[in-house]
Amino acid sequence: MNGFEEEVKSRSFGADGQISVDLTAIKPVEEALLKNNLFADEDLDHLFEFTEEEAIVSSQNAHNLVRVRGIGAFDQNLINKLNEFAGLQRFDELDDGSFNAILGKELLDGLGLQIGDKFKLYSPKIQFTPMGNFFRSRSFEIIDEVEFKYKLLDSSIVFLSLGDSDSFFGSINPNRMLRLHFKEGTVIPKKIESFALQSTAVKTWKDENMALYQALMMEKFVMFVTLLLAIIVSVLNVTSVLIIGIISQRSTVGILHILGLEKERIRRIFTTYGILVSCLGLSLGVIFGILLSLSITQIVSFLENLFGFSIFPADLYYISEVPAILEMGDVILVLASSMVMLFIAIVISSNLSKNFEIKDVSRNQ
């Protein structure tokens, strides 16, 4: 689940960045100061500026609510970045007045359109004019498709030039957003704290994808509970081994007790035996678990090639292999849970050794 979470984050970061800043409500002086501070941040990898507003796409009796982003032709870094995801790499053709558009691949397929077709874009907000109230609309030509391999964007994103976006929305002022991409390993919560003293609306990947993030957290929790149940079954097996070992040595326990060995010392012997067995099992489990986690992608690929099937078909899923990330925090959590349950099992089983009633040792031999 760590791998799946990181896969979703990386796809989201590719287009939206780790942090989004709403510039709509701040003053020009504050905006200039904010940008200067961001450009001076050594951890900042990219800073992209969009205008963003919702609209409705209509084509062939199909209507979809979309997210319209306006990009400036002057932002060559942004155009180069977006061209990495585009099919024909034509983001530089989004000139003001051309009324060209680039759509997400899933949105394009859902509308039944192709590159070169035209569609109509409607503003969802009523425009008040001297001639009456109406919804603004305009036709745009599709010049390219973009695929971020992130369903939320691919099924709803429409890119326009900054001038065409402003012309289409008219009196409606689209939200102006900064999308911040930080270098790998940057502590994002600390970056959020730096905005606390500024009057800006700041959102993280978690804030913009709360439902998806909560679903991932729920799946991770369910996965941990499932693993915990497997650990409990394993601990019960260890307990059975220890109890059987103690029962099989019942006559030996009786002889040692007759020879003067105290029951407390006998219990310690079996406690030591239980600790050795538990440590051996725990060590092997952790070692093989880590090795399996590190090589799960290669193992799944080998099995797919061997049996001729695909766990994640490319035409159905955005990923073609099982992503896996090993985090030491998870290893420590599983290890600590296992040690606690093993300790309880050892205490219960070893206490049996001093509860035997020594009646007839010779008959037990």
N, C-alpha and C positions, 0 to 999 in steps of 0.2 A: 504493500500500500504506500510506502514511502516513495517507491519508484513511480507509481501512478500519480501521486500528488505532485512530484517534481516534474513529471511529464506535462501535466496540465498547466502548472505554473510557467514552465519554459515556453509553452505555446502562447499563453496569455501575455507573457512579458515581451514576446517577439513583436507584438503590435501595440500593446497598451503600456508597457513599462511597469515597474514596480510601484510607482507612485504617480497619481494624477493630481494636478493642482488647478482649481477653477479660478480663472483670472477675471471673470465677468464683473464681479462686484468690487474689485480693488481699483484704486486710483492709478493713473499713469506713472506718477512718481514712485509709488510703492511697487508697481510692476517692474520698473526699471531697476530699482534697488534689489528686488527679489531675483531677477535674472542675473544681475552682476554677482550676487552671492552664490548662485547656482553654478555659474561658469567658473567661479574660483574654487569650487569643490573638486578635489582631486579624485574622489570616488565616482563622480558623475561620468558616465560613458556617452550617453546621448541625451539631448534635450530637444523634444519635438513639440511644435505648437500646431494645434488644430482648432477649427471651429466645429462644434458638434451640435446637432439638433435632430429631433425625430421628424420623420415624414412618412408618407404612404406611397408605395410603388404600386402602379396599376398596369397590368398587361394581360390581354387575353382572358378577361374576366377573373384574373387572379389579383388579390390585393394583399400586400404585406407591409407591416410596420417595420421601418428600417431606421438605421442610424446613419445620418448624412455627415460626412466629415469633409470640411474644406481645407485644402492644403495650398500653401503659397509656392509659386514656381521658383521663388528665390531661395527656398530651403532645399538646397541640393543634397545635403546630408540625409534629409528625410526622404527625398525622392529615391536616392540610391538604396536606402534601407528598405523601402517598400518594394522596389524593383526586385529585391531578393525573393520576395514571395509571389510576384506577379507571373502570369503565364508568358506574356509577350514583352514585358518590361517597357511599358509605355506610359509610366506615370509622368514623364516629362512632357507629354502631349496634353496634359490637363491645363490648357491655357485659358485665360479669362476671355469670355466671349465665344469660345468654341462649343460650349454646351456638350462636352464629352463627359463620360462617366465610366468609372471602373467599379464593377460589382464583385462581391464575394462569390466564390464558385458555387456554393450550395444555394445561394439566393438566385443565381443565374439559372441553375438547373431547375429550381422549384418554380420559377416563372415560365419555364419552357422557352427561354430566349437563348440567342447565340451572339457571339461578338459580331458587331455590325448592325444588330437590330436596334430599334428604338423603344423606349418605354416612357411612361408619363409619371411624373413625380408630383404629388400633391402635398401642400402644407397642411398639417392637421389643425392649425390655428386660424381662426377667422380674421380676415384682413378688413379693416374699416377704411373705406375710401369715399370720396364725394359721390361716386356712382353707386354706392351700396356696399353691402357686406358680402364677401365671397371668399372661397378658398383659392389660394394661388396655386397654379399648376403650370408645368412646362414639360416639353419633351426633351429627352436627352438621348444621345447615341452611345452605345456600349462599345468601347474601344479595347477593352482588356478585361481579364478576370484575375482575381487575387485569391490565394488560398493560404490561410495561416494555419490550416489543420487544427483549427479551434472553432468548434461548432457555433458558439455564441456570436462570433464575428463573421464567419463564412456564410452564415444564413441570414445576416441582417445588415452588412456593411455596404455603404455606397460612398465612393470617393468622387468629389467634384473639385474643381479649382476654387481657390478662395474667392475670386471675383464672381464666379457663377453661383456659388453658394450664397453670397451676400445678395446678389441680384434676385435669386429665387425666393429667399425668405423675406426680402423687402424690409418692412418696418420691424419685423421680428428680429431681434438681435441674437444670433446664435451664441451659445455658450462658447467662450474661448478657454481652451484647456491646454495645459502643459503636461506632456507625458515624459516622465523621467526614467531613464534606463541607467541603472547603476552597475558598477563592475561586480563580477562574481565574488562572493564572500563579504559584500557590504552588509553591515548590520542595519537593516531597514528601520526597526523601531527607533534607533538613535536619530536617523534622518527625519523621522516623523516629529520627534521632539524639537528639532530645530525650527519647525514651522509653528510651534505652539505659541510663540510670542508675536506671530504675524496674523493679521486678520484675513486669512485665506482658507478656503474650503479644501481640505486635503483628504484624499482617499487612497487606500492601498488596494492591492489585488484582492485581499480578503473582503474588503468593504464592497467592492463592485461585483463580486461573485460569491456573496454570502451563502446562497442556497447550495451552490456547488461545494464550497468549502465545508459547510456543515455536513453535507453528504459524505465527503471524504473522511471527516473526523468520525462520523458514525461508523463507516466501514472499517476504519482503523480500530475503533473500540470493539466492534463485533469480532474482528480478526484476533484481537488480544484475548477476548473471552473464549473464543474457540481454541486458541493455543493454550489458554489456562486450563481448560477442560482436558486437553490432551496431556498436559503436565500432571493433572490430578490422577488420570488413569495410570500414567507411568509411575507415579509415587505409590499408588496402591499395589502395583506390581512389585516395586522394591520392598514394600512392607510385607507382602506375601513371601518373598524370597527370604527376608530376615526372620520372619516367624517360623517358616519351615526349617530354616537352619537352626533356630533355637530348639524347636521341638525334636529335631533329629539328634541333638546333642543333650537330650534330657538325662540320659544315664550318666553321661560325663559330668553334667552339672551336679547330679546327686553325689557322685564319687568325690568331686572337688569339695562339696559342702561337708561331707563326712570327714574328709581329711583336714578340715578346719578353715577352708577358704570361706570368707564371709560372703553373704549374698550380695552385698553392695559392690564388692570387688568383682564378683561374677557378672553383675550388671554392667560394670565398666568394660569388661572384656567384650561383651556383646555390643556395647555401645561403640567401642573402637572398631569392631567388625562392621557394624552398620555404617559408620562414617567412611570407612575405606570403600565399601561397596557403593555408597552414595556419591562419593567424590569421583570414583572411577566413571560411574554412569553419567554424572553431571559434566565431567570434563569431556568425555566422548561426545555427549549431546551438543555441547557448545561448539566444539571444534567442527563436527560434521555440519551443524547448523550454519556456522559462519561460511564454511566452504560451499555449502549448497546455495546460500544467499549470494555469494560472490560469483557463482558460475551458473545460476539458474537460467540466464539467457542462453548460454551455450548449450545447456542440457536440453532445454525446450526446442532449440533449433535442431539439435541432433535427432530428437524424437520425431519432430515434424518431417525431417528428411527421410528418416528410417521408415515411418509408417505412411508417408505421403498425405498428410493432412496439415491444416493451418489453424492454430488456436485463434488468431486474430486475422481473418481474411482482409486483404487490403481494400476490397470493394465495400466492406461494411464498417471497418474501424479506422481510426486515424493513426493507430500504431500497428506495426507489423511484428513486434517482438515484445516479450515480457520485460518491462523495465524493473530494475531492482536496485535499491540503495540501502546499504547497511549502515545503520546509525548505532553508535556505541551506547546511547541512552536506552535504546530498545533492548540491546543485549544485556545491559546491566539490570533492566527491569525484569526481564525473563529470568535471569540468573538469580536475582534476589528472591523472586517469587518461588522459584524451584527450591532454593536453599531453605526457605521458611517451611515449606511443606515437607521437605525431606527431614528436617530437624524434628518436626512433630512425629513423623513416621518412625524415626529412630528411637525417640523417647518412648513411644507406645510399645514398640516391639521389644526393646531391651528390658522394659519393666516386666515382661513375661518371664524372663529368666530367673527372677527372684521370687516368683509367686508359685513355683512348682512345689508340690508337697512331696517330700522325700519319705516314702514309706518302705519300699522294698527294692533296694538298689540291685540286688542280685537278680531279681526277677526281670528287671528292666534291661539287663545286659544281654 
